[in-house]
Each structure stands twice: as structure tokens, then as C-alpha cells.
Amino acid sequence: MIEDDGIFMSPKQVQQMFKISKPTELAWRKNRTLPKPLVMGRRVYYKSKEITNITLK
């Protein structure tokens, strides 16, 4: 799996990290609170470095 190597995070992992629900994650994506995700086929991933940069701010 792609997210196992630590480069990418799935939306579910982001939800667990920030302790938010799926509708909140979608709203944050729409409001650009979260970085632009990568879409590979039908799957959505976030770069883990970009997500960790959000938590450091």
C-alpha cells in the first residue's frame, strides 16, 4: 500500500490525527485548511510532510 511507506496519508489517517469527522475533513479540504490532495485513480492521498507542517504551525 502507498500509505505504508510514510510518504502519503489517507483521509482516514488525517481524520484520526486531527480527531475530526469525515464531513469536517471534506469542509477543511474545500476551505483550503488542508493542502490540496493527490488523486490516484479513485483514491485520495495527502502528502504526510504537508500535513505535519500544519500541525507544527
mmCIF file of the N, C-alpha and C atoms, coordinates in Angstrom:
data_MODEL
# 
_entry.id   MODEL 
# 
loop_
_atom_site.group_PDB 
_atom_site.id 
_atom_site.type_symbol 
_atom_site.label_atom_id 
_atom_site.label_alt_id 
_atom_site.label_comp_id 
_atom_site.label_asym_id 
_atom_site.label_entity_id 
_atom_site.label_seq_id 
_atom_site.pdbx_PDB_ins_code 
_atom_site.Cartn_x 
_atom_site.Cartn_y 
_atom_site.Cartn_z 
_atom_site.occupancy 
_atom_site.B_iso_or_equiv 
_atom_site.pdbx_formal_charge 
_atom_site.auth_seq_id 
_atom_site.auth_comp_id 
_atom_site.auth_asym_id 
_atom_site.auth_atom_id 
_atom_site.pdbx_PDB_model_num 
ATOM 1   N N  . MET A 1 1  ? 0.842   -1.195 0.000  1.00 0.00 ? 1  MET A N  1 
ATOM 2   C CA . MET A 1 1  ? 0.000   0.000  0.000  1.00 0.00 ? 1  MET A CA 1 
ATOM 3   C C  . MET A 1 1  ? 0.876   1.242  0.000  1.00 0.00 ? 1  MET A C  1 
ATOM 4   N N  . ILE A 1 2  ? 0.374   2.275  -0.579 1.00 0.00 ? 2  ILE A N  1 
ATOM 5   C CA . ILE A 1 2  ? 1.139   3.504  -0.709 1.00 0.00 ? 2  ILE A CA 1 
ATOM 6   C C  . ILE A 1 2  ? 1.345   4.187  0.630  1.00 0.00 ? 2  ILE A C  1 
ATOM 7   N N  . GLU A 1 3  ? 0.315   4.227  1.479  1.00 0.00 ? 3  GLU A N  1 
ATOM 8   C CA . GLU A 1 3  ? 0.439   4.965  2.739  1.00 0.00 ? 3  GLU A CA 1 
ATOM 9   C C  . GLU A 1 3  ? 1.338   4.276  3.758  1.00 0.00 ? 3  GLU A C  1 
ATOM 10  N N  . ASP A 1 4  ? 1.724   3.030  3.514  1.00 0.00 ? 4  ASP A N  1 
ATOM 11  C CA . ASP A 1 4  ? 2.585   2.315  4.456  1.00 0.00 ? 4  ASP A CA 1 
ATOM 12  C C  . ASP A 1 4  ? 4.014   2.848  4.470  1.00 0.00 ? 4  ASP A C  1 
ATOM 13  N N  . ASP A 1 5  ? 4.453   3.474  3.382  1.00 0.00 ? 5  ASP A N  1 
ATOM 14  C CA . ASP A 1 5  ? 5.838   3.937  3.342  1.00 0.00 ? 5  ASP A CA 1 
ATOM 15  C C  . ASP A 1 5  ? 6.032   5.298  3.994  1.00 0.00 ? 5  ASP A C  1 
ATOM 16  N N  . GLY A 1 6  ? 4.975   5.934  4.460  1.00 0.00 ? 6  GLY A N  1 
ATOM 17  C CA . GLY A 1 6  ? 5.108   7.179  5.188  1.00 0.00 ? 6  GLY A CA 1 
ATOM 18  C C  . GLY A 1 6  ? 5.124   8.429  4.334  1.00 0.00 ? 6  GLY A C  1 
ATOM 19  N N  . ILE A 1 7  ? 5.061   8.289  3.017  1.00 0.00 ? 7  ILE A N  1 
ATOM 20  C CA . ILE A 1 7  ? 5.065   9.454  2.137  1.00 0.00 ? 7  ILE A CA 1 
ATOM 21  C C  . ILE A 1 7  ? 3.671   10.056 2.050  1.00 0.00 ? 7  ILE A C  1 
ATOM 22  N N  . PHE A 1 8  ? 2.660   9.217  1.985  1.00 0.00 ? 8  PHE A N  1 
ATOM 23  C CA . PHE A 1 8  ? 1.288   9.667  1.825  1.00 0.00 ? 8  PHE A CA 1 
ATOM 24  C C  . PHE A 1 8  ? 0.428   9.276  3.017  1.00 0.00 ? 8  PHE A C  1 
ATOM 25  N N  . MET A 1 9  ? -0.629  10.048 3.245  1.00 0.00 ? 9  MET A N  1 
ATOM 26  C CA . MET A 1 9  ? -1.611  9.736  4.289  1.00 0.00 ? 9  MET A CA 1 
ATOM 27  C C  . MET A 1 9  ? -2.987  9.687  3.636  1.00 0.00 ? 9  MET A C  1 
ATOM 28  N N  . SER A 1 10 ? -3.776  8.733  4.031  1.00 0.00 ? 10 SER A N  1 
ATOM 29  C CA . SER A 1 10 ? -5.141  8.661  3.541  1.00 0.00 ? 10 SER A CA 1 
ATOM 30  C C  . SER A 1 10 ? -6.004  9.657  4.317  1.00 0.00 ? 10 SER A C  1 
ATOM 31  N N  . PRO A 1 11 ? -7.169  10.022 3.776  1.00 0.00 ? 11 PRO A N  1 
ATOM 32  C CA . PRO A 1 11 ? -8.060  10.905 4.522  1.00 0.00 ? 11 PRO A CA 1 
ATOM 33  C C  . PRO A 1 11 ? -8.447  10.343 5.890  1.00 0.00 ? 11 PRO A C  1 
ATOM 34  N N  . LYS A 1 12 ? -8.583  9.029  5.985  1.00 0.00 ? 12 LYS A N  1 
ATOM 35  C CA . LYS A 1 12 ? -8.920  8.409  7.271  1.00 0.00 ? 12 LYS A CA 1 
ATOM 36  C C  . LYS A 1 12 ? -7.808  8.636  8.295  1.00 0.00 ? 12 LYS A C  1 
ATOM 37  N N  . GLN A 1 13 ? -6.558  8.552  7.865  1.00 0.00 ? 13 GLN A N  1 
ATOM 38  C CA . GLN A 1 13 ? -5.440  8.805  8.770  1.00 0.00 ? 13 GLN A CA 1 
ATOM 39  C C  . GLN A 1 13 ? -5.414  10.269 9.211  1.00 0.00 ? 13 GLN A C  1 
ATOM 40  N N  . VAL A 1 14 ? -5.741  11.179 8.299  1.00 0.00 ? 14 VAL A N  1 
ATOM 41  C CA . VAL A 1 14 ? -5.799  12.604 8.638  1.00 0.00 ? 14 VAL A CA 1 
ATOM 42  C C  . VAL A 1 14 ? -6.923  12.857 9.637  1.00 0.00 ? 14 VAL A C  1 
ATOM 43  N N  . GLN A 1 15 ? -8.058  12.199 9.430  1.00 0.00 ? 15 GLN A N  1 
ATOM 44  C CA . GLN A 1 15 ? -9.193  12.341 10.358 1.00 0.00 ? 15 GLN A CA 1 
ATOM 45  C C  . GLN A 1 15 ? -8.805  11.850 11.745 1.00 0.00 ? 15 GLN A C  1 
ATOM 46  N N  . GLN A 1 16 ? -8.105  10.738 11.815 1.00 0.00 ? 16 GLN A N  1 
ATOM 47  C CA . GLN A 1 16 ? -7.681  10.202 13.114 1.00 0.00 ? 16 GLN A CA 1 
ATOM 48  C C  . GLN A 1 16 ? -6.639  11.101 13.766 1.00 0.00 ? 16 GLN A C  1 
ATOM 49  N N  . MET A 1 17 ? -5.764  11.686 12.968 1.00 0.00 ? 17 MET A N  1 
ATOM 50  C CA . MET A 1 17 ? -4.715  12.544 13.503 1.00 0.00 ? 17 MET A CA 1 
ATOM 51  C C  . MET A 1 17 ? -5.277  13.815 14.130 1.00 0.00 ? 17 MET A C  1 
ATOM 52  N N  . PHE A 1 18 ? -6.246  14.438 13.457 1.00 0.00 ? 18 PHE A N  1 
ATOM 53  C CA . PHE A 1 18 ? -6.840  15.671 13.953 1.00 0.00 ? 18 PHE A CA 1 
ATOM 54  C C  . PHE A 1 18 ? -8.092  15.438 14.798 1.00 0.00 ? 18 PHE A C  1 
ATOM 55  N N  . LYS A 1 19 ? -8.506  14.165 14.902 1.00 0.00 ? 19 LYS A N  1 
ATOM 56  C CA . LYS A 1 19 ? -9.720  13.797 15.641 1.00 0.00 ? 19 LYS A CA 1 
ATOM 57  C C  . LYS A 1 19 ? -10.942 14.565 15.120 1.00 0.00 ? 19 LYS A C  1 
ATOM 58  N N  . ILE A 1 20 ? -11.141 14.466 13.806 1.00 0.00 ? 20 ILE A N  1 
ATOM 59  C CA . ILE A 1 20 ? -12.267 15.124 13.145 1.00 0.00 ? 20 ILE A CA 1 
ATOM 60  C C  . ILE A 1 20 ? -13.082 14.083 12.402 1.00 0.00 ? 20 ILE A C  1 
ATOM 61  N N  . SER A 1 21 ? -14.296 14.464 12.016 1.00 0.00 ? 21 SER A N  1 
ATOM 62  C CA . SER A 1 21 ? -15.162 13.563 11.266 1.00 0.00 ? 21 SER A CA 1 
ATOM 63  C C  . SER A 1 21 ? -14.909 13.726 9.766  1.00 0.00 ? 21 SER A C  1 
ATOM 64  N N  . LYS A 1 22 ? -15.478 12.836 8.983  1.00 0.00 ? 22 LYS A N  1 
ATOM 65  C CA . LYS A 1 22 ? -15.313 12.895 7.536  1.00 0.00 ? 22 LYS A CA 1 
ATOM 66  C C  . LYS A 1 22 ? -15.922 14.173 6.952  1.00 0.00 ? 22 LYS A C  1 
ATOM 67  N N  . PRO A 1 23 ? -17.128 14.607 7.376  1.00 0.00 ? 23 PRO A N  1 
ATOM 68  C CA . PRO A 1 23 ? -17.656 15.869 6.846  1.00 0.00 ? 23 PRO A CA 1 
ATOM 69  C C  . PRO A 1 23 ? -16.762 17.075 7.173  1.00 0.00 ? 23 PRO A C  1 
ATOM 70  N N  . THR A 1 24 ? -16.128 17.057 8.341  1.00 0.00 ? 24 THR A N  1 
ATOM 71  C CA . THR A 1 24 ? -15.218 18.140 8.699  1.00 0.00 ? 24 THR A CA 1 
ATOM 72  C C  . THR A 1 24 ? -13.988 18.113 7.807  1.00 0.00 ? 24 THR A C  1 
ATOM 73  N N  . GLU A 1 25 ? -13.461 16.928 7.542  1.00 0.00 ? 25 GLU A N  1 
ATOM 74  C CA . GLU A 1 25 ? -12.302 16.803 6.655  1.00 0.00 ? 25 GLU A CA 1 
ATOM 75  C C  . GLU A 1 25 ? -12.638 17.311 5.262  1.00 0.00 ? 25 GLU A C  1 
ATOM 76  N N  . LEU A 1 26 ? -13.823 16.997 4.777  1.00 0.00 ? 26 LEU A N  1 
ATOM 77  C CA . LEU A 1 26 ? -14.240 17.481 3.457  1.00 0.00 ? 26 LEU A CA 1 
ATOM 78  C C  . LEU A 1 26 ? -14.416 18.995 3.455  1.00 0.00 ? 26 LEU A C  1 
ATOM 79  N N  . ALA A 1 27 ? -14.942 19.554 4.539  1.00 0.00 ? 27 ALA A N  1 
ATOM 80  C CA . ALA A 1 27 ? -15.099 21.006 4.634  1.00 0.00 ? 27 ALA A CA 1 
ATOM 81  C C  . ALA A 1 27 ? -13.737 21.690 4.696  1.00 0.00 ? 27 ALA A C  1 
ATOM 82  N N  . TRP A 1 28 ? -12.811 21.115 5.442  1.00 0.00 ? 28 TRP A N  1 
ATOM 83  C CA . TRP A 1 28 ? -11.464 21.680 5.526  1.00 0.00 ? 28 TRP A CA 1 
ATOM 84  C C  . TRP A 1 28 ? -10.771 21.624 4.172  1.00 0.00 ? 28 TRP A C  1 
ATOM 85  N N  . ARG A 1 29 ? -11.019 20.553 3.423  1.00 0.00 ? 29 ARG A N  1 
ATOM 86  C CA . ARG A 1 29 ? -10.437 20.432 2.085  1.00 0.00 ? 29 ARG A CA 1 
ATOM 87  C C  . ARG A 1 29 ? -11.015 21.521 1.179  1.00 0.00 ? 29 ARG A C  1 
ATOM 88  N N  . LYS A 1 30 ? -12.307 21.738 1.275  1.00 0.00 ? 30 LYS A N  1 
ATOM 89  C CA . LYS A 1 30 ? -12.970 22.750 0.446  1.00 0.00 ? 30 LYS A CA 1 
ATOM 90  C C  . LYS A 1 30 ? -12.519 24.161 0.822  1.00 0.00 ? 30 LYS A C  1 
ATOM 91  N N  . ASN A 1 31 ? -12.319 24.425 2.111  1.00 0.00 ? 31 ASN A N  1 
ATOM 92  C CA . ASN A 1 31 ? -11.897 25.743 2.590  1.00 0.00 ? 31 ASN A CA 1 
ATOM 93  C C  . ASN A 1 31 ? -10.394 25.960 2.494  1.00 0.00 ? 31 ASN A C  1 
ATOM 94  N N  . ARG A 1 32 ? -9.665  24.965 1.986  1.00 0.00 ? 32 ARG A N  1 
ATOM 95  C CA . ARG A 1 32 ? -8.210  25.023 1.845  1.00 0.00 ? 32 ARG A CA 1 
ATOM 96  C C  . ARG A 1 32 ? -7.471  25.077 3.177  1.00 0.00 ? 32 ARG A C  1 
ATOM 97  N N  . THR A 1 33 ? -8.093  24.582 4.236  1.00 0.00 ? 33 THR A N  1 
ATOM 98  C CA . THR A 1 33 ? -7.396  24.418 5.510  1.00 0.00 ? 33 THR A CA 1 
ATOM 99  C C  . THR A 1 33 ? -6.379  23.293 5.378  1.00 0.00 ? 33 THR A C  1 
ATOM 100 N N  . LEU A 1 34 ? -6.767  22.247 4.660  1.00 0.00 ? 34 LEU A N  1 
ATOM 101 C CA . LEU A 1 34 ? -5.858  21.144 4.356  1.00 0.00 ? 34 LEU A CA 1 
ATOM 102 C C  . LEU A 1 34 ? -5.222  21.395 2.991  1.00 0.00 ? 34 LEU A C  1 
ATOM 103 N N  . PRO A 1 35 ? -4.005  20.897 2.777  1.00 0.00 ? 35 PRO A N  1 
ATOM 104 C CA . PRO A 1 35 ? -3.373  21.073 1.456  1.00 0.00 ? 35 PRO A CA 1 
ATOM 105 C C  . PRO A 1 35 ? -4.126  20.306 0.381  1.00 0.00 ? 35 PRO A C  1 
ATOM 106 N N  . LYS A 1 36 ? -3.878  20.671 -0.848 1.00 0.00 ? 36 LYS A N  1 
ATOM 107 C CA . LYS A 1 36 ? -4.530  20.008 -1.974 1.00 0.00 ? 36 LYS A CA 1 
ATOM 108 C C  . LYS A 1 36 ? -4.124  18.535 -2.002 1.00 0.00 ? 36 LYS A C  1 
ATOM 109 N N  . PRO A 1 37 ? -5.103  17.634 -2.040 1.00 0.00 ? 37 PRO A N  1 
ATOM 110 C CA . PRO A 1 37 ? -4.770  16.204 -2.034 1.00 0.00 ? 37 PRO A CA 1 
ATOM 111 C C  . PRO A 1 37 ? -4.335  15.721 -3.413 1.00 0.00 ? 37 PRO A C  1 
ATOM 112 N N  . LEU A 1 38 ? -3.660  14.604 -3.414 1.00 0.00 ? 38 LEU A N  1 
ATOM 113 C CA . LEU A 1 38 ? -3.295  13.922 -4.647 1.00 0.00 ? 38 LEU A CA 1 
ATOM 114 C C  . LEU A 1 38 ? -4.360  12.877 -4.930 1.00 0.00 ? 38 LEU A C  1 
ATOM 115 N N  . VAL A 1 39 ? -4.801  12.801 -6.163 1.00 0.00 ? 39 VAL A N  1 
ATOM 116 C CA . VAL A 1 39 ? -5.811  11.817 -6.537 1.00 0.00 ? 39 VAL A CA 1 
ATOM 117 C C  . VAL A 1 39 ? -5.147  10.808 -7.459 1.00 0.00 ? 39 VAL A C  1 
ATOM 118 N N  . MET A 1 40 ? -5.144  9.550  -7.016 1.00 0.00 ? 40 MET A N  1 
ATOM 119 C CA . MET A 1 40 ? -4.574  8.463  -7.797 1.00 0.00 ? 40 MET A CA 1 
ATOM 120 C C  . MET A 1 40 ? -5.698  7.484  -8.099 1.00 0.00 ? 40 MET A C  1 
ATOM 121 N N  . GLY A 1 41 ? -6.191  7.548  -9.301 1.00 0.00 ? 41 GLY A N  1 
ATOM 122 C CA . GLY A 1 41 ? -7.355  6.743  -9.642 1.00 0.00 ? 41 GLY A CA 1 
ATOM 123 C C  . GLY A 1 41 ? -8.557  7.305  -8.904 1.00 0.00 ? 41 GLY A C  1 
ATOM 124 N N  . ARG A 1 42 ? -9.190  6.499  -8.087 1.00 0.00 ? 42 ARG A N  1 
ATOM 125 C CA . ARG A 1 42 ? -10.310 6.958  -7.263 1.00 0.00 ? 42 ARG A CA 1 
ATOM 126 C C  . ARG A 1 42 ? -9.898  7.238  -5.823 1.00 0.00 ? 42 ARG A C  1 
ATOM 127 N N  . ARG A 1 43 ? -8.639  7.019  -5.518 1.00 0.00 ? 43 ARG A N  1 
ATOM 128 C CA . ARG A 1 43 ? -8.165  7.194  -4.140 1.00 0.00 ? 43 ARG A CA 1 
ATOM 129 C C  . ARG A 1 43 ? -7.575  8.587  -3.947 1.00 0.00 ? 43 ARG A C  1 
ATOM 130 N N  . VAL A 1 44 ? -7.763  9.102  -2.737 1.00 0.00 ? 44 VAL A N  1 
ATOM 131 C CA . VAL A 1 44 ? -7.273  10.429 -2.376 1.00 0.00 ? 44 VAL A CA 1 
ATOM 132 C C  . VAL A 1 44 ? -6.204  10.270 -1.303 1.00 0.00 ? 44 VAL A C  1 
ATOM 133 N N  . TYR A 1 45 ? -5.090  10.975 -1.477 1.00 0.00 ? 45 TYR A N  1 
ATOM 134 C CA . TYR A 1 45 ? -3.999  10.939 -0.514 1.00 0.00 ? 45 TYR A CA 1 
ATOM 135 C C  . TYR A 1 45 ? -3.499  12.348 -0.257 1.00 0.00 ? 45 TYR A C  1 
ATOM 136 N N  . TYR A 1 46 ? -2.942  12.554 0.932  1.00 0.00 ? 46 TYR A N  1 
ATOM 137 C CA . TYR A 1 46 ? -2.271  13.793 1.280  1.00 0.00 ? 46 TYR A CA 1 
ATOM 138 C C  . TYR A 1 46 ? -0.796  13.487 1.474  1.00 0.00 ? 46 TYR A C  1 
ATOM 139 N N  . LYS A 1 47 ? 0.067   14.447 1.156  1.00 0.00 ? 47 LYS A N  1 
ATOM 140 C CA . LYS A 1 47 ? 1.487   14.274 1.441  1.00 0.00 ? 47 LYS A CA 1 
ATOM 141 C C  . LYS A 1 47 ? 1.669   14.428 2.950  1.00 0.00 ? 47 LYS A C  1 
ATOM 142 N N  . SER A 1 48 ? 2.317   13.465 3.558  1.00 0.00 ? 48 SER A N  1 
ATOM 143 C CA . SER A 1 48 ? 2.441   13.471 5.018  1.00 0.00 ? 48 SER A CA 1 
ATOM 144 C C  . SER A 1 48 ? 3.265   14.657 5.514  1.00 0.00 ? 48 SER A C  1 
ATOM 145 N N  . LYS A 1 49 ? 4.248   15.110 4.746  1.00 0.00 ? 49 LYS A N  1 
ATOM 146 C CA . LYS A 1 49 ? 5.042   16.269 5.162  1.00 0.00 ? 49 LYS A CA 1 
ATOM 147 C C  . LYS A 1 49 ? 4.183   17.527 5.227  1.00 0.00 ? 49 LYS A C  1 
ATOM 148 N N  . GLU A 1 50 ? 3.256   17.689 4.281  1.00 0.00 ? 50 GLU A N  1 
ATOM 149 C CA . GLU A 1 50 ? 2.379   18.859 4.287  1.00 0.00 ? 50 GLU A CA 1 
ATOM 150 C C  . GLU A 1 50 ? 1.422   18.824 5.470  1.00 0.00 ? 50 GLU A C  1 
ATOM 151 N N  . ILE A 1 51 ? 0.949   17.639 5.826  1.00 0.00 ? 51 ILE A N  1 
ATOM 152 C CA . ILE A 1 51 ? 0.040   17.514 6.967  1.00 0.00 ? 51 ILE A CA 1 
ATOM 153 C C  . ILE A 1 51 ? 0.789   17.790 8.274  1.00 0.00 ? 51 ILE A C  1 
ATOM 154 N N  . THR A 1 52 ? 2.014   17.292 8.390  1.00 0.00 ? 52 THR A N  1 
ATOM 155 C CA . THR A 1 52 ? 2.768   17.550 9.616  1.00 0.00 ? 52 THR A CA 1 
ATOM 156 C C  . THR A 1 52 ? 3.152   19.025 9.727  1.00 0.00 ? 52 THR A C  1 
ATOM 157 N N  . ASN A 1 53 ? 3.334   19.704 8.608  1.00 0.00 ? 53 ASN A N  1 
ATOM 158 C CA . ASN A 1 53 ? 3.605   21.148 8.648  1.00 0.00 ? 53 ASN A CA 1 
ATOM 159 C C  . ASN A 1 53 ? 2.417   21.919 9.211  1.00 0.00 ? 53 ASN A C  1 
ATOM 160 N N  . ILE A 1 54 ? 1.209   21.447 8.962  1.00 0.00 ? 54 ILE A N  1 
ATOM 161 C CA . ILE A 1 54 ? 0.005   22.089 9.514  1.00 0.00 ? 54 ILE A CA 1 
ATOM 162 C C  . ILE A 1 54 ? 0.002   21.973 11.036 1.00 0.00 ? 54 ILE A C  1 
ATOM 163 N N  . THR A 1 55 ? 0.403   20.820 11.537 1.00 0.00 ? 55 THR A N  1 
ATOM 164 C CA . THR A 1 55 ? 0.380   20.606 12.986 1.00 0.00 ? 55 THR A CA 1 
ATOM 165 C C  . THR A 1 55 ? 1.472   21.387 13.690 1.00 0.00 ? 55 THR A C  1 
ATOM 166 N N  . LEU A 1 56 ? 2.546   21.733 12.987 1.00 0.00 ? 56 LEU A N  1 
ATOM 167 C CA . LEU A 1 56 ? 3.645   22.472 13.595 1.00 0.00 ? 56 LEU A CA 1 
ATOM 168 C C  . LEU A 1 56 ? 3.363   23.973 13.676 1.00 0.00 ? 56 LEU A C  1 
ATOM 169 N N  . LYS A 1 57 ? 2.407   24.441 12.904 1.00 0.00 ? 57 LYS A N  1 
ATOM 170 C CA . LYS A 1 57 ? 2.087   25.885 12.898 1.00 0.00 ? 57 LYS A CA 1 
ATOM 171 C C  . LYS A 1 57 ? 1.388   26.307 14.160 1.00 0.00 ? 57 LYS A C  1 
# 
